Amino acid sequence: MKPISGRKFATMLLVGLAIWCRPSGLSAENRGTRSATAVAQATDGEAAGWKGRSQWRKLQRGMSKDDVRGLLGEPGKVSVARSYEFWYYAGGDVAFDKKGRVDSWDEP
């Protein structure tokens, strides 16, 4: 397992805190997250269109969500924090900034 950077750790910590502290009365749409049904439809890398490291190596900072979806398919899970959105795939993830552009990623 490779170590994570301090920035990545801080971002993950903020996401966890945001999820833990969110009001339970909000619907999935109001929280900016996907429904359980949508997540269940793409839970593993194959179902989500994940094709392998060659696709991950085509990622570039500043790419749009549509560009990422074209390379990796639908994510298995999506989480939203204050200024970041994270797309999770089997073993990897992509972080988008508040403008919806790729900021960073971790390959599987």
MIDOSE-1310 file (N, C-alpha, C; in nm, 2 decimals, decimal comma, always signed):
residues 108
mkpi	+0,08/-0,12/+0,00/+0,00/+0,00/+0,00/+0,09/+0,12/+0,00; +0,06/+0,22/-0,09/+0,15/+0,33/-0,10/+0,10/+0,44/+0,00; +0,19/+0,52/+0,05/+0,15/+0,63/+0,15/+0,08/+0,74/+0,08; -0,01/+0,80/+0,15/-0,09/+0,92/+0,09/-0,02/+1,05/+0,14
sgrk	-0,04/+1,15/+0,05/+0,02/+1,28/+0,08/-0,05/+1,35/+0,19; +0,01/+1,45/+0,25/-0,06/+1,52/+0,36/-0,18/+1,59/+0,31; -0,17/+1,65/+0,18/-0,29/+1,71/+0,12/-0,40/+1,62/+0,10; -0,37/+1,50/+0,05/-0,47/+1,40/+0,03/-0,54/+1,35/+0,16
fatm	-0,45/+1,33/+0,26/-0,50/+1,29/+0,39/-0,60/+1,40/+0,45; -0,56/+1,53/+0,44/-0,64/+1,64/+0,49/-0,77/+1,64/+0,42; -0,77/+1,62/+0,29/-0,89/+1,63/+0,21/-0,98/+1,51/+0,25; -0,93/+1,39/+0,26/-1,01/+1,28/+0,30/-1,07/+1,30/+0,44
llvg	-0,99/+1,36/+0,53/-1,04/+1,39/+0,66/-1,16/+1,48/+0,66; -1,15/+1,59/+0,58/-1,26/+1,68/+0,56/-1,38/+1,62/+0,50; -1,36/+1,53/+0,41/-1,48/+1,46/+0,35/-1,54/+1,37/+0,45; -1,46/+1,30/+0,53/-1,52/+1,21/+0,63/-1,60/+1,29/+0,74
laiw	-1,54/+1,40/+0,78/-1,61/+1,49/+0,87/-1,74/+1,55/+0,82; -1,73/+1,59/+0,69/-1,85/+1,64/+0,63/-1,96/+1,54/+0,62; -1,93/+1,41/+0,59/-2,03/+1,31/+0,58/-2,08/+1,28/+0,72; -1,99/+1,27/+0,82/-2,03/+1,24/+0,95/-2,12/+1,35/+1,01
crps	-2,10/+1,47/+0,98/-2,17/+1,58/+1,04/-2,30/+1,63/+0,96; -2,32/+1,57/+0,84/-2,43/+1,61/+0,76/-2,57/+1,59/+0,83; -2,66/+1,67/+0,81/-2,80/+1,65/+0,86/-2,86/+1,53/+0,80; -2,92/+1,44/+0,88/-2,98/+1,32/+0,82/-3,11/+1,34/+0,75
glsa	-3,17/+1,46/+0,77/-3,30/+1,48/+0,70/-3,29/+1,52/+0,56; -3,17/+1,55/+0,50/-3,16/+1,59/+0,37/-3,17/+1,47/+0,27; -3,23/+1,49/+0,16/-3,23/+1,39/+0,06/-3,10/+1,38/-0,01; -3,08/+1,27/-0,09/-2,95/+1,25/-0,16/-2,93/+1,36/-0,26
enrg	-3,04/+1,41/-0,32/-3,02/+1,51/-0,42/-2,98/+1,64/-0,36; -3,03/+1,67/-0,24/-3,00/+1,80/-0,17/-2,85/+1,79/-0,11; -2,80/+1,67/-0,09/-2,67/+1,66/-0,04/-2,57/+1,66/-0,15; -2,61/+1,64/-0,27/-2,52/+1,64/-0,39/-2,46/+1,50/-0,40
trsa	-2,52/+1,40/-0,35/-2,46/+1,26/-0,37/-2,56/+1,18/-0,45; -2,51/+1,07/-0,50/-2,59/+0,98/-0,58/-2,68/+0,90/-0,50; -2,79/+0,85/-0,55/-2,88/+0,77/-0,48/-2,82/+0,63/-0,46; -2,87/+0,55/-0,36/-2,82/+0,42/-0,34/-2,84/+0,33/-0,46
tava	-2,95/+0,35/-0,53/-2,98/+0,27/-0,65/-2,87/+0,29/-0,76; -2,83/+0,42/-0,78/-2,73/+0,45/-0,88/-2,60/+0,39/-0,84; -2,56/+0,40/-0,71/-2,44/+0,34/-0,67/-2,44/+0,19/-0,68; -2,55/+0,13/-0,65/-2,56/-0,02/-0,66/-2,54/-0,06/-0,80
qatd	-2,58/+0,02/-0,90/-2,58/-0,02/-1,04/-2,43/-0,02/-1,09; -2,34/+0,05/-1,02/-2,20/+0,05/-1,07/-2,11/+0,03/-0,95; -2,11/-0,09/-0,89/-2,03/-0,11/-0,76/-1,89/-0,16/-0,79; -1,87/-0,23/-0,90/-1,73/-0,28/-0,92/-1,67/-0,22/-1,04
geaa	-1,54/-0,23/-1,06/-1,47/-0,17/-1,17/-1,53/-0,21/-1,31; -1,56/-0,34/-1,33/-1,61/-0,38/-1,46/-1,75/-0,32/-1,49; -1,84/-0,32/-1,39/-1,97/-0,26/-1,41/-1,96/-0,11/-1,44; -1,86/-0,04/-1,38/-1,84/+0,10/-1,39/-1,77/+0,14/-1,52
gwkg	-1,72/+0,04/-1,60/-1,65/+0,07/-1,72/-1,50/+0,09/-1,70; -1,45/+0,05/-1,58/-1,31/+0,07/-1,55/-1,23/-0,03/-1,64; -1,13/+0,02/-1,72/-1,06/-0,06/-1,81/-0,92/-0,09/-1,78; -0,86/-0,03/-1,68/-0,72/-0,06/-1,64/-0,64/+0,06/-1,63
rsqw	-0,51/+0,04/-1,59/-0,42/+0,15/-1,57/-0,39/+0,23/-1,69; -0,40/+0,17/-1,81/-0,38/+0,25/-1,93/-0,47/+0,37/-1,94; -0,60/+0,35/-1,90/-0,70/+0,45/-1,90/-0,66/+0,56/-1,79; -0,62/+0,51/-1,68/-0,59/+0,60/-1,57/-0,47/+0,69/-1,61
rklq	-0,38/+0,64/-1,69/-0,26/+0,72/-1,72/-0,29/+0,82/-1,83; -0,41/+0,82/-1,88/-0,45/+0,93/-1,97/-0,51/+1,05/-1,90; -0,54/+1,03/-1,77/-0,60/+1,14/-1,69/-0,50/+1,26/-1,69; -0,55/+1,38/-1,69/-0,47/+1,50/-1,68/-0,55/+1,60/-1,59
rgms	-0,47/+1,68/-1,52/-0,53/+1,79/-1,44/-0,61/+1,88/-1,53; -0,73/+1,93/-1,48/-0,81/+2,02/-1,56/-0,91/+1,95/-1,65; -0,91/+1,82/-1,66/-1,01/+1,75/-1,74/-1,15/+1,77/-1,68; -1,25/+1,76/-1,76/-1,39/+1,78/-1,72/-1,44/+1,64/-1,67
kddv	-1,55/+1,64/-1,60/-1,62/+1,52/-1,55/-1,66/+1,43/-1,67; -1,70/+1,49/-1,78/-1,74/+1,41/-1,90/-1,61/+1,34/-1,96; -1,50/+1,41/-1,95/-1,38/+1,35/-2,00/-1,34/+1,23/-1,92; -1,35/+1,24/-1,79/-1,32/+1,13/-1,70/-1,42/+1,02/-1,72
rgll	-1,54/+1,05/-1,73/-1,65/+0,95/-1,75/-1,62/+0,87/-1,88; -1,57/+0,94/-1,98/-1,53/+0,88/-2,11/-1,42/+0,78/-2,10; -1,32/+0,81/-2,01/-1,20/+0,73/-1,99/-1,23/+0,61/-1,90; -1,29/+0,64/-1,78/-1,31/+0,54/-1,68/-1,45/+0,48/-1,66
gepg	-1,55/+0,54/-1,72/-1,69/+0,50/-1,70/-1,75/+0,57/-1,58; -1,86/+0,52/-1,54/-1,93/+0,57/-1,43/-1,86/+0,53/-1,30; -1,85/+0,62/-1,20/-1,78/+0,58/-1,08/-1,87/+0,49/-1,00; -1,81/+0,41/-0,91/-1,89/+0,32/-0,82/-1,95/+0,39/-0,71
kvsv	-1,89/+0,51/-0,67/-1,93/+0,59/-0,56/-1,89/+0,73/-0,58; -1,97/+0,83/-0,53/-1,94/+0,97/-0,54/-1,96/+1,03/-0,40; -1,87/+1,11/-0,36/-1,89/+1,19/-0,24/-1,85/+1,33/-0,26; -1,92/+1,42/-0,19/-1,90/+1,56/-0,21/-1,86/+1,63/-0,07
arsy	-1,76/+1,71/-0,08/-1,72/+1,79/+0,04/-1,73/+1,94/+0,00; -1,70/+2,03/+0,08/-1,72/+2,17/+0,06/-1,67/+2,21/-0,08; -1,55/+2,19/-0,12/-1,50/+2,24/-0,25/-1,44/+2,12/-0,33; -1,47/+2,00/-0,30/-1,42/+1,89/-0,37/-1,53/+1,78/-0,39
efwy	-1,52/+1,71/-0,51/-1,61/+1,60/-0,53/-1,52/+1,48/-0,57; -1,54/+1,37/-0,51/-1,46/+1,25/-0,52/-1,53/+1,14/-0,60; -1,48/+1,09/-0,70/-1,53/+0,97/-0,77/-1,45/+0,85/-0,74; -1,51/+0,75/-0,69/-1,44/+0,63/-0,65/-1,46/+0,51/-0,75
yagg	-1,35/+0,45/-0,79/-1,35/+0,33/-0,87/-1,29/+0,22/-0,80; -1,29/+0,10/-0,85/-1,23/-0,02/-0,79/-1,08/+0,01/-0,77; -1,04/+0,05/-0,65/-0,90/+0,07/-0,62/-0,85/+0,21/-0,64; -0,92/+0,30/-0,70/-0,87/+0,43/-0,74/-0,97/+0,53/-0,72
dvaf	-0,93/+0,66/-0,72/-1,03/+0,77/-0,71/-0,98/+0,89/-0,78; -1,07/+0,98/-0,81/-1,05/+1,11/-0,88/-1,11/+1,22/-0,80; -1,03/+1,33/-0,78/-1,08/+1,44/-0,70/-1,10/+1,56/-0,80; -1,22/+1,62/-0,79/-1,25/+1,73/-0,88/-1,26/+1,86/-0,79
dkkg	-1,21/+1,97/-0,84/-1,22/+2,10/-0,77/-1,36/+2,16/-0,78; -1,38/+2,27/-0,72/-1,51/+2,33/-0,72/-1,56/+2,37/-0,86; -1,48/+2,38/-0,95/-1,52/+2,41/-1,09/-1,55/+2,29/-1,17; -1,54/+2,17/-1,11/-1,57/+2,04/-1,17/-1,45/+1,99/-1,26
rvds	-1,33/+2,03/-1,24/-1,21/+1,99/-1,31/-1,13/+1,90/-1,23; -1,06/+1,81/-1,29/-0,97/+1,71/-1,22/-0,86/+1,79/-1,15; -0,85/+1,76/-1,02/-0,74/+1,82/-0,94/-0,63/+1,72/-0,91; -0,68/+1,60/-0,87/-0,58/+1,49/-0,84/-0,65/+1,36/-0,86
wdep	-0,57/+1,25/-0,85/-0,62/+1,11/-0,86/-0,52/+1,02/-0,81; -0,57/+0,90/-0,77/-0,49/+0,79/-0,73/-0,53/+0,67/-0,81; -0,43/+0,62/-0,88/-0,45/+0,50/-0,97/-0,47/+0,37/-0,88; -0,54/+0,28/-0,93/-0,54/+0,15/-0,85/-0,41/+0,08/-0,86
